[in-house]
Amino acid sequence: MAVVSWKEILLLTGLVVGCYWNSLSCGFVFDDVSAILDNKDLRPSTPVRNLFLNDFWGTPMAEERSHKSYRPLTVLTFRLNYLFSELSAASYHLLNVVLHAVVCVLFLRVCRSFLDKTSSLVAALLFAVHPIHTEAVTGVVGRAELLSSIFLLAAFLAYTKSTGADQSIVWAPIALTVVLVAAATLCKEQGITVVGICCVHEVFVAQGVRLSFFLIITEKMFLSSVTLPTQYFIGHNNYFFFIFSCRFDNPAAVSPTPARQLTFNYLLPVNAWLLLNPSELCCDWTMGTIPLVESLLDLRNLATLVFYTFLGLLAYHSLRYRHSSAKTVIMALSLIVLPFIPASNLFFPVGFVVAERVLYVPSMGFCVLVAHGFKIVSHLKKISWLMIGVLITTHAVKTFNRNWDWESEYTLFTSALKVNKNNAKLWNNVGHALENQSNYAKALQYFLQATRVQPDDIGAHMNVGRTYKNLNKSKEAEDAYLVAKSLMPQVIPGKKYATRVAPNHLNVYINLANLIRANDSRLEEADQLYRQAISMRPDFKQAYISRGELLLKMNKLTEARDAYLRALELDRTNADLWYNLAIVNIEMKDPSEALKNFNHALELNPRHKLALFNSALLMQESGEPKFWPEANRRFLTYVEEEPDDANGYFNLGMLAMDANENAAAERWMRKAIGLQAGFRSALFNLALLYSQSKREMDALPVLDELLRHHPEHIKGLILKGDILMNHKKDTRGAKVCFERILRMDPTNVQGKHNLCVVYFEERDLPRAERCLEETLALAPNEEYVRRHLSIVRSKMAAMSAAGQPLTSTEGAATSAKEEKPQRAKESADKGEEEGRGADAVGDENNVRKSSAESLRDVGVDQSESVDSSTPDKRTKGKSTKEIKDIEEKRAAALKRLEEIERILSAD
């Protein structure tokens, strides 16, 4: 057996790189989105054992919605890619190109088993450039084909060494073969078919069995009634079969006889034609791409007849003779037929009509036949080499150009529409690509065309409804959802409804409910839709999640909690569900239980951004210093995930202020302000920090910036007036601040009282008296105002008795201690705006990540709760921190009163 030289390896590798280097610029498209972007099994936070419990797409194998495609070794390579480059698509494509080159070298090595050196090289070169392989090589999910092929070819090569020179059995290669077969199967299910290929090689090549002997054995089997069990050929249906809408993805699978049989047999020449003439390739051959063959009179049956005739002649030739040509043909046929059987639809239906990627291994047999034909006509040296040269060149160019189609989802699906305009899924997918670009108007045109191509496509009508919603056309969106809802299967007594409804189609109830619940008068109607979806599929997790959100909005907290608990019974590994439950706990005034559920979410996903942020906020607001280090760690992790979110840095600053770490607090506040100009709370608390640190002059420019963005900020005006009066001796500037407060809020007692102090400092005692009288009228229970008024009146009486004027244009006495407004840091400044995550279900292929009422809206500026007219809904009693703040404010107020009284009593 001739070995493969380094020159041949370099030639094949160079050819592969030349054909596929442009695939490195492609992104994640089509099935890559589910297998890579949405697959949690790739993340380091997911235990490796989950790869062996879940299917190819990350869904537990035990779940009904599982694809049942078990390929843990392939997913493991995706995980390694993620470990080195996370979601950099180029690295995934690069590894695919490398794997294809390895397959080509191994294939050349296998061809040397039954072809001469030149012909085997021709076969390998043709295989390297064949355009049918672009889906397997340029599509990242095609790695399953590549890896399975590597182990399949390696297993075959190992098996060929299992017979010694004296025809004895060599067990080491057989043991290696078993291991490699298992590896091939764990990469993709069709890897098991290498066992059949090895059997064909053993019987018809190694042992040289001819057709006559084969017929005798077959005759004896029938005469002795020896039959193999049906399941030996068919296999377990659920192994290959996954839940899909047969009516759309594989219409022939639900068609009556003879349409089903005629169509499935016609698909064989269709696949053969793609190998012979790969000029028009399409990423999706489902739905109406290939019309059903419903009659024996359909001319397409001639193609089926020709295909079986040609295949039969090849098989007859290979089985009748023992020469090398016959052995080559039988091995080529085994490579074509056996790996294709699982995808042929002949023994059990699969989830597609035609899929180019499944022709990756069968194309090896095709290339062997072409190379064998080249050998037969090799005596026509110039013509034969010219023909094979033209073939390889044109295929290489086609492959290179075809790679550009996989650059993005838009380019991929628009290229497919050039080949086939009768596939509603393609129209839908182009619409999705445009939707991702926020081009909703153009996306709507494609979605509407999908409904015209396939009027009973529920998903297409759902897409129309969602796009109308994005265009703020609620009435049209509701009408589209109602059409989709009318297409849902009707209940048939005695039949289990849940088994006849695709879970994705049930999202029509979720989408419709999410749309109408925007109207507060239709909340009960929305709840009825959620409950209807649950009654149809009691295991429909998303319905419980969405209903939990609605019940939270309706303030039915106990029912909301129960909805989330039911969803958790279905999926306890969903971090978003634990997060949502924590939000309900907060609304139910149970912060300890909320923190416990936030921690559950973080155990499952340590970098769950909302859980990190809100749990840290909960710890910070607890007033318990023991929680502050962990809260700080979580905020730091959060800003690693969201480095552009100013709120994370702001809360780090607030924690630092709580811990009296002024330098760190200043740094974090500056970072927040740098990311979000005019960040009100950050600006005010930074100015407050400077003021408390005896850096009043540094506080003034910060307050100026705050008031430039928020001129109505009362506490900022009070703090600025305090600094101007007490530290810059600018009573006029202070007066402007306090007067502006009273223009906005004439009943503001603090602003009014401070203005009275300004009048006193200006030595305008009558005006100060009137001002204090007005203040006392606003706050008749404030004893300090009454006492200050008494002091002013006493001062006026003393001055009158001494004959001194009661008003003066001179400035305030500089030696007296000025009045200082209350400046206790208010932790409530951290924000009270409530928000929610996404509250709309996307198309039928989308799954919500998090959709509950959130503790904080981390995407908006935070507002001081003391400035808001909305009461704090989250706490009933006063926390330890609130009590501490009240005590600090009381002490500051008493100190201020003492200072004011000294001012008012001074001569």
DAWO-V742169 format. One record per run of one state. SS is the DSSP state (helix for helix, strand for strand, loop for the rest). FROM is the first residue (numbers start at 1). LEN is the number of residues. Records with the same first field share a line. If there is no record, write none. Layout:
SS=FROM-LEN ; FROM-LEN
//
This chain:
loop=1-5 ; 26-5 ; 38-2 ; 43-5 ; 53-1 ; 55-5 ; 61-11 ; 86-3 ; 112-5 ; 130-1 ; 139-1 ; 160-3 ; 164-5 ; 170-1 ; 188-1 ; 207-4 ; 224-6 ; 235-2 ; 241-5 ; 250-1 ; 255-4 ; 277-23 ; 321-3 ; 344-12 ; 377-4 ; 406-3 ; 420-4 ; 437-3 ; 454-4 ; 471-3 ; 487-11 ; 501-6 ; 517-3 ; 537-4 ; 554-3 ; 571-4 ; 588-3 ; 605-4 ; 622-3 ; 642-4 ; 659-3 ; 676-4 ; 693-3 ; 710-4 ; 727-4 ; 745-4 ; 762-3 ; 779-4 ; 802-25 ; 831-4 ; 837-16 ; 855-10 ; 868-12 ; 906-2
helix=6-20 ; 31-7 ; 40-3 ; 48-5 ; 72-14 ; 89-23 ; 117-13 ; 131-8 ; 140-20 ; 171-17 ; 189-18 ; 211-13 ; 230-5 ; 237-4 ; 246-4 ; 251-4 ; 259-18 ; 300-21 ; 324-20 ; 356-21 ; 381-25 ; 409-11 ; 424-13 ; 440-14 ; 458-13 ; 474-13 ; 498-3 ; 507-10 ; 520-17 ; 541-13 ; 557-14 ; 575-13 ; 591-14 ; 609-13 ; 625-17 ; 646-13 ; 662-14 ; 680-13 ; 696-14 ; 714-13 ; 731-14 ; 749-13 ; 765-14 ; 783-19 ; 827-4 ; 865-3 ; 880-26
strand=54-1 ; 60-1 ; 163-1 ; 169-1 ; 835-2 ; 853-2
//
